[in-house]
Amino acid sequence: MSETHLKITGMTCGHCVRAVTKALEGVSCVEKADVALTPGEAVVHGQASAAALIAAVKEEGYDAAVQD
């Protein structure tokens, strides 16, 4: 299983974390998403493309980028 690390911006509370987690876990081929408010990061486990993950986050109103 591979991991994708994302930097998430715009989250301010627990509700934001739950919304981003739900959005990421709703993407096909995602097995699990671990989202942290501080420091605004997500680790996504599965085979989903980074583009699909970023699109799902943006659909919820947040911004995301792949972390190196």
C-alpha positions as CSV (number, residue, x, y, z in Angstrom):
1,M,0.0,0.0,0.0
2,S,1.4,3.4,-0.9
3,E,1.1,6.7,1.0
4,T,0.5,10.2,-0.4
5,H,1.4,13.1,1.9
6,L,-0.6,16.3,1.4
7,K,-0.4,19.8,2.8
8,I,-3.9,21.0,3.6
9,T,-4.6,24.7,4.0
10,G,-7.8,26.3,5.3
11,M,-8.7,23.9,8.1
12,T,-9.5,25.7,11.3
13,C,-11.3,23.1,13.5
14,G,-12.3,19.5,14.1
15,H,-15.2,19.8,11.7
16,C,-12.7,20.8,9.0
17,V,-10.6,17.7,9.8
18,R,-13.7,15.4,9.6
19,A,-14.8,17.0,6.3
20,V,-11.4,16.5,4.7
21,T,-11.1,13.0,6.0
22,K,-14.5,12.0,4.6
23,A,-13.7,13.6,1.3
24,L,-10.3,11.8,1.0
25,E,-11.8,8.4,2.1
26,G,-14.5,8.9,-0.5
27,V,-12.0,8.8,-3.3
28,S,-11.7,5.4,-5.1
29,C,-8.7,3.3,-4.1
30,V,-8.2,5.1,-0.7
31,E,-8.1,2.7,2.2
32,K,-7.5,5.3,5.0
33,A,-6.8,8.9,5.5
34,D,-5.1,10.4,8.5
35,V,-5.7,14.2,8.7
36,A,-4.1,16.4,11.3
37,L,-5.3,20.0,12.0
38,T,-1.9,21.0,13.2
39,P,0.3,21.1,11.1
40,G,-2.3,20.9,8.4
41,E,-1.3,17.6,6.8
42,A,-2.9,14.4,5.6
43,V,-1.4,11.0,5.0
44,V,-3.5,9.0,2.6
45,H,-3.1,5.2,2.3
46,G,-4.0,3.6,-1.0
47,Q,-3.5,3.8,-4.7
48,A,-5.5,6.9,-5.5
49,S,-3.9,9.5,-7.7
50,A,-2.7,12.8,-6.1
51,A,-4.8,14.7,-8.6
52,A,-8.0,12.9,-7.4
53,L,-7.1,13.5,-3.8
54,I,-6.4,17.2,-4.3
55,A,-9.7,17.6,-6.3
56,A,-11.7,16.0,-3.5
57,V,-10.2,18.3,-0.9
58,K,-10.8,21.4,-3.1
59,E,-14.4,20.3,-3.6
60,E,-14.8,20.6,0.2
61,G,-13.5,24.2,0.1
62,Y,-9.9,23.6,1.2
63,D,-6.6,23.7,-0.6
64,A,-4.2,20.8,-1.0
65,A,-0.8,20.1,-2.4
66,V,1.5,17.1,-2.5
67,Q,4.2,17.3,0.1
68,D,7.8,16.2,-0.7
